Amino acid sequence: MRDGQAHLLAVLSVIISGIVIFAFFGVSKADFVSMPEEQVAIPAFAGVGLYDQLEILAENERVDLEAEIKKYLRVSLPEKTKESDIKITADYVKRNLHIEINNTDEEYQSSRPVMGSCNHIADVSYGHEGKKTFIDLTLDGVYEYEAASHDNQLIVKFLKPKDVYDKVIVVDAGHGGSHPGTNRNDVLEKDLTLSIVLYLKNLLDKSDIKVYYTRVDDSNPSFDERVQLANQIEADFFLSVHINADERSSQPNGTEVLYYTADNRSMRFANICVDQLSNALNSKNRGITNGDTIYIIHNSLVPVALAEVGFLSNNAEFSQLCSKSYQKKAAQGLYNAIIEAYEEMQGGGK
Ligand SMILES: [Zn+2]
């Protein structure tokens, strides 16, 4: 079932890229880098922490370190803040950065410790529970971040994903939460799309492509959150995964991919997807289809393809779609499509 018809009830989705725990050292040059597990180091400063980067800048370009630090978002920390006291989690779909500082009191929270540059900050809210203070930063876009400590301050620098990673895509598992999509008996589209996307993630995790997922659990981001993730990141490709069904007949079977007719690059990407996917699945290649009425397609500013892997309404394909081996083949086909799209569409410029 396609995404066009449904309403926009958003269930809180938390795509947490990783919990970052900082290391503090009791010297003036106390640094650490916030690198969620799947992130790679910033290429220009591979293996160097944010504070080190600033120091290098200061040494090489004679910038004033203290003045430089003032350009970033800063959070003043209580003096005895320790290495295990700070956690930062990023939710790229909700554009939220959640900072948790342990061993703090209410007084600290009421001191409103966020200061410095408010570039990229749309809103700040504070909370306190037990010994923990929470600082929630709502950002005006999707950013990666680095953080360091210096002089009882947490310094946070925001970076555009495209400035950090060469290759960036968004992968969307269709439906989720209270929106199951199409179904047959107790087999739900949302579970099949998630399973395929998680197999795809296994493959992409080993590649040099940075992938932002709209969901990796049973959450249900709104259509707008899904497509804006791709737009904000300026993703090279936006791939959405769905399962088809025909309400009138059990005959139709095979693989098709929807695209945006106003965008040649979307058409090319969709063509690559449908060929690679039907090859990998040995399914009937139904070709590409006009997807202009689908919200996430006509609102996408980047090359988009919405893959309908197969038909739940077809008996043979229903049993195949339920099998892990077929789901893995689908993931392999989509992976091959992404690799081919980079080779064919990104080589020698866009
Ligand atoms: Zn669907």
Residues whose N, C-alpha, C, O or C-beta is under 5 A from the ligand:
A	BS01	ZN	M1 R2 D3 G174 G181 H242 I243
